[in-house]
Amino acid sequence: MNGVFNKIGIVFYPLGINHFIDKPLNELLTQQIQEISLNPLFHEILSELTDDSSAEQKLEIVENALLSIIQPFQENELQKAVKEIIKSNGIIKISELEQITNKNRKTLLRLFKKHTLATIEEYKKMVLFRNSLNYAIRHKELTNLTDVALYNMYYDQSHFIKHFKSITNETPKTLLPKIKQIDNEDLYWYFLEN
């Protein structure tokens, strides 16, 4: 991709966006890709952004806009469950999450669907996928798909490929070369060619 790319993106940690919305996520998003309406104060502060603003000024304006609408997210058990799923690379059993959070499966499922738009199993699957994607991209010169699969606790390479394809509709072999990493962050871009 050539030329100037002038966009600002905000990347949230898991459950991070929930601190900036006044309703559960499932009430705000009904489709896969959709704009989230935030507090009007956020948009008012963002109106200070101009093309002439430096990167530092833009960052400060966006940060101030977010700080103006931040609010506590009170679902502590959900936060605990998400943290445990991430810590386990997505392989923790739901029964273990029930014990850790003192919530039953049905309550946990309701919380996940309400605030992440995913079931517990779907969320676990995304964590496993994300970790394997990070590993594959960071170690692409050193590893093959079998190494990526085994390191990330897939049963074998075919299980990894099937899981990868179920999320991306492409095999790792075809998709991974198309992904561009931004700096050393866990942020990746997949540019579509016209």
C-alpha positions in Angstrom: 0.0 0.0 0.0 1.4 3.4 -1.0 0.5 6.9 0.0 -0.7 8.6 3.1 -3.0 6.9 5.5 -4.7 9.4 7.8 -7.0 7.6 10.2 -7.2 7.3 13.9 -8.1 4.0 15.4 -8.9 3.2 19.0 -8.0 -0.3 20.2 -9.6 -1.4 23.5 -8.5 -4.1 25.8 -11.0 -6.9 26.4 -14.2 -5.3 27.9 -12.5 -1.9 27.6 -15.2 -0.4 25.4 -17.8 -1.2 28.1 -16.3 1.7 30.1 -17.4 4.2 27.4 -20.9 3.1 26.6 -24.0 3.7 28.7 -25.9 0.5 27.6 -24.8 -3.1 27.4 -22.9 -3.9 24.1 -25.7 -6.2 22.9 -28.2 -3.3 22.9 -25.8 -1.0 20.9 -24.7 -3.5 18.2 -27.0 -5.7 16.3 -24.8 -6.4 13.3 -21.3 -7.6 12.8 -19.8 -4.2 11.8 -21.6 -1.1 13.0 -20.9 2.3 14.4 -21.4 2.7 18.1 -23.0 5.9 19.2 -21.1 7.4 22.1 -22.0 10.3 24.4 -22.4 13.6 22.5 -19.7 15.1 24.6 -17.2 12.7 23.0 -18.1 13.9 19.5 -18.0 17.5 20.7 -14.4 17.2 21.9 -13.4 15.2 18.8 -14.7 18.1 16.6 -11.4 19.9 17.7 -9.5 17.5 15.5 -8.2 19.0 12.3 -5.9 17.8 9.5 -3.4 20.4 10.6 -3.2 18.9 14.2 0.1 17.1 15.0 0.0 13.5 16.0 0.5 14.5 19.6 -2.3 17.0 19.5 -4.6 14.4 17.9 -3.7 11.9 20.6 -4.4 14.4 23.4 -7.8 15.3 21.9 -8.9 11.7 21.5 -7.6 10.9 25.0 -9.5 13.9 26.5 -12.7 12.8 24.6 -12.4 9.3 26.0 -11.7 10.6 29.6 -14.8 12.9 29.4 -17.1 9.9 29.0 -15.4 7.1 31.0 -17.5 5.3 33.5 -17.1 2.3 35.7 -17.9 -1.1 34.3 -19.3 -3.0 37.3 -19.4 -6.6 36.0 -16.5 -7.9 38.2 -17.3 -11.6 37.7 -17.3 -11.1 33.9 -14.0 -9.3 34.1 -12.6 -12.1 36.3 -13.8 -14.7 33.8 -12.3 -12.9 30.8 -9.0 -12.5 32.6 -8.9 -16.2 33.4 -9.8 -17.1 29.8 -6.9 -15.0 28.5 -4.5 -16.3 31.1 -5.4 -19.9 30.1 -5.1 -19.1 26.4 -8.7 -20.0 26.0 -8.5 -23.6 27.3 -10.0 -23.1 30.8 -13.1 -25.2 31.4 -16.4 -23.4 32.0 -16.8 -25.4 35.3 -13.5 -23.7 36.5 -14.9 -20.3 35.5 -18.0 -21.1 37.6 -15.8 -21.8 40.6 -13.6 -18.8 40.2 -16.5 -16.3 39.7 -19.1 -18.0 41.9 -21.6 -17.7 39.0 -23.4 -20.5 37.3 -23.0 -21.4 33.7 -26.3 -19.7 32.7 -25.4 -16.4 34.4 -21.9 -16.4 32.9 -23.3 -17.1 29.4 -25.8 -14.3 29.8 -23.1 -11.9 30.9 -20.8 -12.9 28.0 -23.6 -12.5 25.4 -24.7 -9.1 26.9 -21.2 -7.5 27.1 -19.0 -9.3 24.5 -21.6 -10.4 22.0 -20.2 -13.9 22.2 -20.9 -17.1 24.1 -18.2 -18.3 26.5 -17.0 -20.9 24.0 -16.9 -18.4 21.1 -14.9 -16.0 23.4 -12.5 -18.8 24.3 -12.1 -19.6 20.6 -11.3 -16.0 19.8 -8.6 -15.8 22.5 -7.0 -19.0 21.3 -7.1 -17.7 17.7 -5.7 -14.3 18.7 -2.8 -15.9 20.6 -2.0 -18.2 17.7 -2.1 -15.3 15.3 0.2 -13.3 17.5 2.6 -16.2 17.8 2.5 -17.0 14.0 3.2 -13.4 13.0 5.9 -12.7 15.6 7.8 -16.0 14.8 7.0 -16.3 11.1 10.7 -16.9 10.1 11.2 -19.5 12.8 8.1 -21.6 12.8 5.9 -23.7 10.6 2.2 -24.2 11.1 2.7 -27.4 13.1 4.9 -25.4 15.6 2.2 -22.7 15.9 -0.5 -25.3 16.4 1.4 -27.2 19.1 2.7 -24.1 20.9 -0.9 -22.8 21.2 -2.3 -26.1 22.4 -4.2 -27.2 19.4 -4.4 -31.0 19.0 -2.5 -30.9 15.7 -1.9 -28.7 12.6 -5.2 -29.7 11.0 -7.2 -28.6 14.1 -5.3 -25.3 14.0 -6.1 -24.8 10.3 -9.7 -25.7 10.7 -10.1 -23.3 13.6 -8.3 -20.5 11.8 -10.4 -21.0 8.7 -13.7 -21.0 10.7 -12.9 -17.5 11.9 -11.2 -15.9 8.8 -12.5 -18.0 5.9 -8.9 -18.4 4.8 -6.2 -20.8 5.7 -3.2 -19.6 7.7 -1.0 -20.2 4.7 -3.0 -17.8 2.5 -3.9 -15.2 5.1 -0.7 -14.7 7.2 1.4 -13.3 4.3 -1.3 -10.7 3.7 -1.3 -9.3 7.3 0.8 -6.3 8.1 1.8 -5.6 11.7 1.8 -2.0 13.0 4.9 -1.3 15.0 5.5 -4.0 17.7 1.9 -3.9 18.8 -0.7 -6.7 18.6 -2.5 -4.7 16.0 -2.6 -6.1 12.4 -4.0 -4.8 9.2 -5.3 -6.7 6.3 -5.4 -4.3 3.3 -7.8 -5.3 0.5 -6.5 -4.8 -3.0 -8.7 -3.0 -5.5 
